[in-house]
Structure formats: C-alpha cells, structure tokens
C-alpha cells in the first residue's frame, strides 16, 4: 500500500519513512502529554472540591457559633466600673513607671492605678483595657495574674449568677 508521498523510484522512501516516524513519535509524545495534563487536571479539580468542602464545613461551623451567640448574648453581670474604682483606687506614684498600655511614663501628677501584682497603669488606660469588652474577671495586661475582686453579693445573687440570671 502506497502512502501519500510515495512515488515510485523517486528515492524519497527513506525520507517519507523518517517523516512518518517523526509524526508517530510526535503523536506518542502528545498523547503522553495529554495523559499528564489529564492527571494534573484531575488532581486540581479534586483539590478544588476538597477546598470547597472544607470551606463549607468551616462556614457552617462559624454560622452555628454565630447563631448560638445570638441566642445567648454575653451576660451583663460581669465586672463593672464600680468594681475597678473600689478595688483599684486612683493614686499618684513616685518615680516614673511606664504604663504598658500606652507605653509612656506615668508622672507624679498623672492619675494612676496600681494592680495587686504591683504593676502601674494610667487610670484611664487600665479602665479602657478592662472595660472595652464585658468581662467576668480582670487580669493584669503584663503578667496575666488574675486580680481578686471581693464579692459583696448575697447568697441569692450567687445562685442567680450560677444560673446566668443577672
């Protein structure tokens, strides 16, 4: 069977055969590349599907937490400004300790609060630090020591607190 380019006795038979081998080699290489591209595409699609599933799971979890927080808002019976004023009175200090909240020196004429762990802060700075979100306890911003606030609540109040009633 004669090929397209075959001409009898033209002497191009070797060239045509080389050309055919080159074409067949190119087709094999192309089919290998298609297989590699196919595997890469399958891997990328699988990765994308996994990422979508992961994102959906995280989104569902966050949505559930958000709904739960809306149903049970933060209690308002936490630490109040009066607790801070009663347990950490405004004083003036000697020397120039540094307030780590605003990172500036506390001068003698500045209003200052001294915590139970003996760390010093500008009165306004520590008030803002503690009161910017509702809290049930206070801790030192430097050493994280819990600050003790004596409770003058009655037994009924303690029972109500345990049940979450303010």
Secondary structure, DSSP 8 states (H G I E B T S, - for coil): ---TT--TTSS-HHHHHHHHHHHHHHHHHHHHHHHHHHHHHHHHHHHHHHHHHHHHHHHHHHHHHHHHHHHS---S-S--HHHHHHHS-EE--SS--EETTTTEE--TTS-EEE-TTS-EEEHHHHHHHHHSS--SSEE-TTT--EE-------HHHHHHHHHT--
